[in-house]
Amino acid sequence: MGLEQDLNHKTDRLTASGVSGLTSENFSGNLHHTRPVESLGATYDIAKTQRLTGEVLAQQLPFQSTAGATAYFNYMIGF
């Protein structure tokens, strides 16, 4: 568990281009500069040269109290 802190955040220079029909979005309102971050992971040694690792990361995003989650799974083999 931890906190993520924005040291510098300039959203006034963002523009949408390249796709027709996009609407503007105000990124300056309700901006959270400090947000919680949580992660949980595990490692399992299958054999002396094989390992399986998994991790789940959840965090609050800076805009309008939205959140995101990511899961990683890795299989490693040594030789």
C-alpha contacts under 8 A as a table, 3 or more apart, distances in Angstrom:
res1	aa1	res2	aa2	distance
1	M	36	P	7.45
1	M	37	V	5.80
1	M	38	E	4.43
1	M	39	S	6.40
2	G	36	P	5.92
2	G	37	V	5.22
2	G	38	E	6.37
3	L	34	T	6.58
3	L	35	R	5.53
3	L	36	P	4.58
3	L	37	V	5.59
4	E	34	T	5.62
4	E	35	R	5.18
4	E	36	P	6.20
4	E	37	V	6.59
5	Q	33	H	5.70
5	Q	34	T	4.51
5	Q	35	R	6.59
6	D	9	H	6.41
6	D	33	H	5.13
6	D	34	T	6.54
10	K	13	R	6.72
11	T	14	L	5.69
11	T	27	F	5.97
11	T	28	S	6.28
12	D	27	F	7.62
12	D	28	S	7.19
15	T	24	S	7.88
16	A	19	V	7.81
16	A	22	L	6.98
16	A	24	S	7.36
17	S	20	S	7.65
17	S	22	L	7.92
19	V	22	L	6.48
26	N	29	G	6.33
27	F	31	L	7.30
27	F	63	F	6.73
28	S	31	L	6.07
29	G	63	F	7.91
29	G	64	Q	7.86
30	N	63	F	6.61
30	N	64	Q	5.76
31	L	62	P	5.55
31	L	63	F	5.29
31	L	64	Q	6.64
32	H	35	R	6.59
32	H	61	L	7.81
32	H	62	P	4.85
32	H	63	F	6.65
32	H	64	Q	7.85
32	H	65	S	7.61
33	H	62	P	6.55
35	R	59	Q	7.35
35	R	60	Q	5.74
35	R	61	L	7.21
35	R	62	P	7.28
36	P	59	Q	6.02
36	P	60	Q	6.07
37	V	57	L	7.43
37	V	58	A	5.94
37	V	59	Q	4.44
37	V	60	Q	6.78
38	E	57	L	5.84
38	E	58	A	5.26
38	E	59	Q	6.30
39	S	55	E	6.95
39	S	56	V	5.53
39	S	57	L	4.30
39	S	58	A	6.22
40	L	55	E	5.58
40	L	56	V	5.41
40	L	57	L	6.69
41	G	53	T	7.39
41	G	54	G	5.47
41	G	55	E	3.98
41	G	56	V	6.31
42	A	53	T	5.80
42	A	54	G	5.49
42	A	55	E	6.51
43	T	51	R	7.05
43	T	52	L	5.81
43	T	53	T	4.38
43	T	54	G	6.57
44	Y	51	R	5.78
44	Y	52	L	5.18
44	Y	53	T	6.32
45	D	48	K	7.04
45	D	50	Q	6.09
45	D	51	R	4.45
45	D	52	L	6.36
46	I	49	T	7.84
46	I	50	Q	5.33
46	I	51	R	5.44
46	I	52	L	6.94
47	A	50	Q	5.00
47	A	51	R	7.02
49	T	76	M	7.94
49	T	77	I	5.55
49	T	78	G	4.83
49	T	79	F	6.86
50	Q	75	Y	7.39
50	Q	76	M	5.59
50	Q	77	I	4.51
50	Q	78	G	6.40
51	R	75	Y	5.86
51	R	76	M	5.13
51	R	77	I	6.58
52	L	73	F	7.39
52	L	74	N	5.74
52	L	75	Y	4.64
52	L	76	M	6.41
53	T	72	Y	7.97
53	T	73	F	5.66
53	T	74	N	5.09
53	T	75	Y	6.51
54	G	71	A	7.33
54	G	72	Y	5.49
54	G	73	F	4.35
54	G	74	N	6.38
55	E	71	A	5.68
55	E	72	Y	5.13
55	E	73	F	6.58
56	V	69	A	7.18
56	V	70	T	5.73
56	V	71	A	4.36
56	V	72	Y	6.38
57	L	69	A	5.58
57	L	70	T	5.19
57	L	71	A	6.33
58	A	67	A	7.36
58	A	68	G	5.81
58	A	69	A	4.31
58	A	70	T	6.51
59	Q	67	A	5.71
59	Q	68	G	5.55
59	Q	69	A	6.47
60	Q	65	S	6.57
60	Q	66	T	5.97
60	Q	67	A	4.21
60	Q	68	G	6.35
61	L	64	Q	7.87
61	L	65	S	6.42
61	L	66	T	5.34
61	L	67	A	5.17
61	L	68	G	6.79
62	P	65	S	6.71
62	P	66	T	7.32
63	F	66	T	6.27
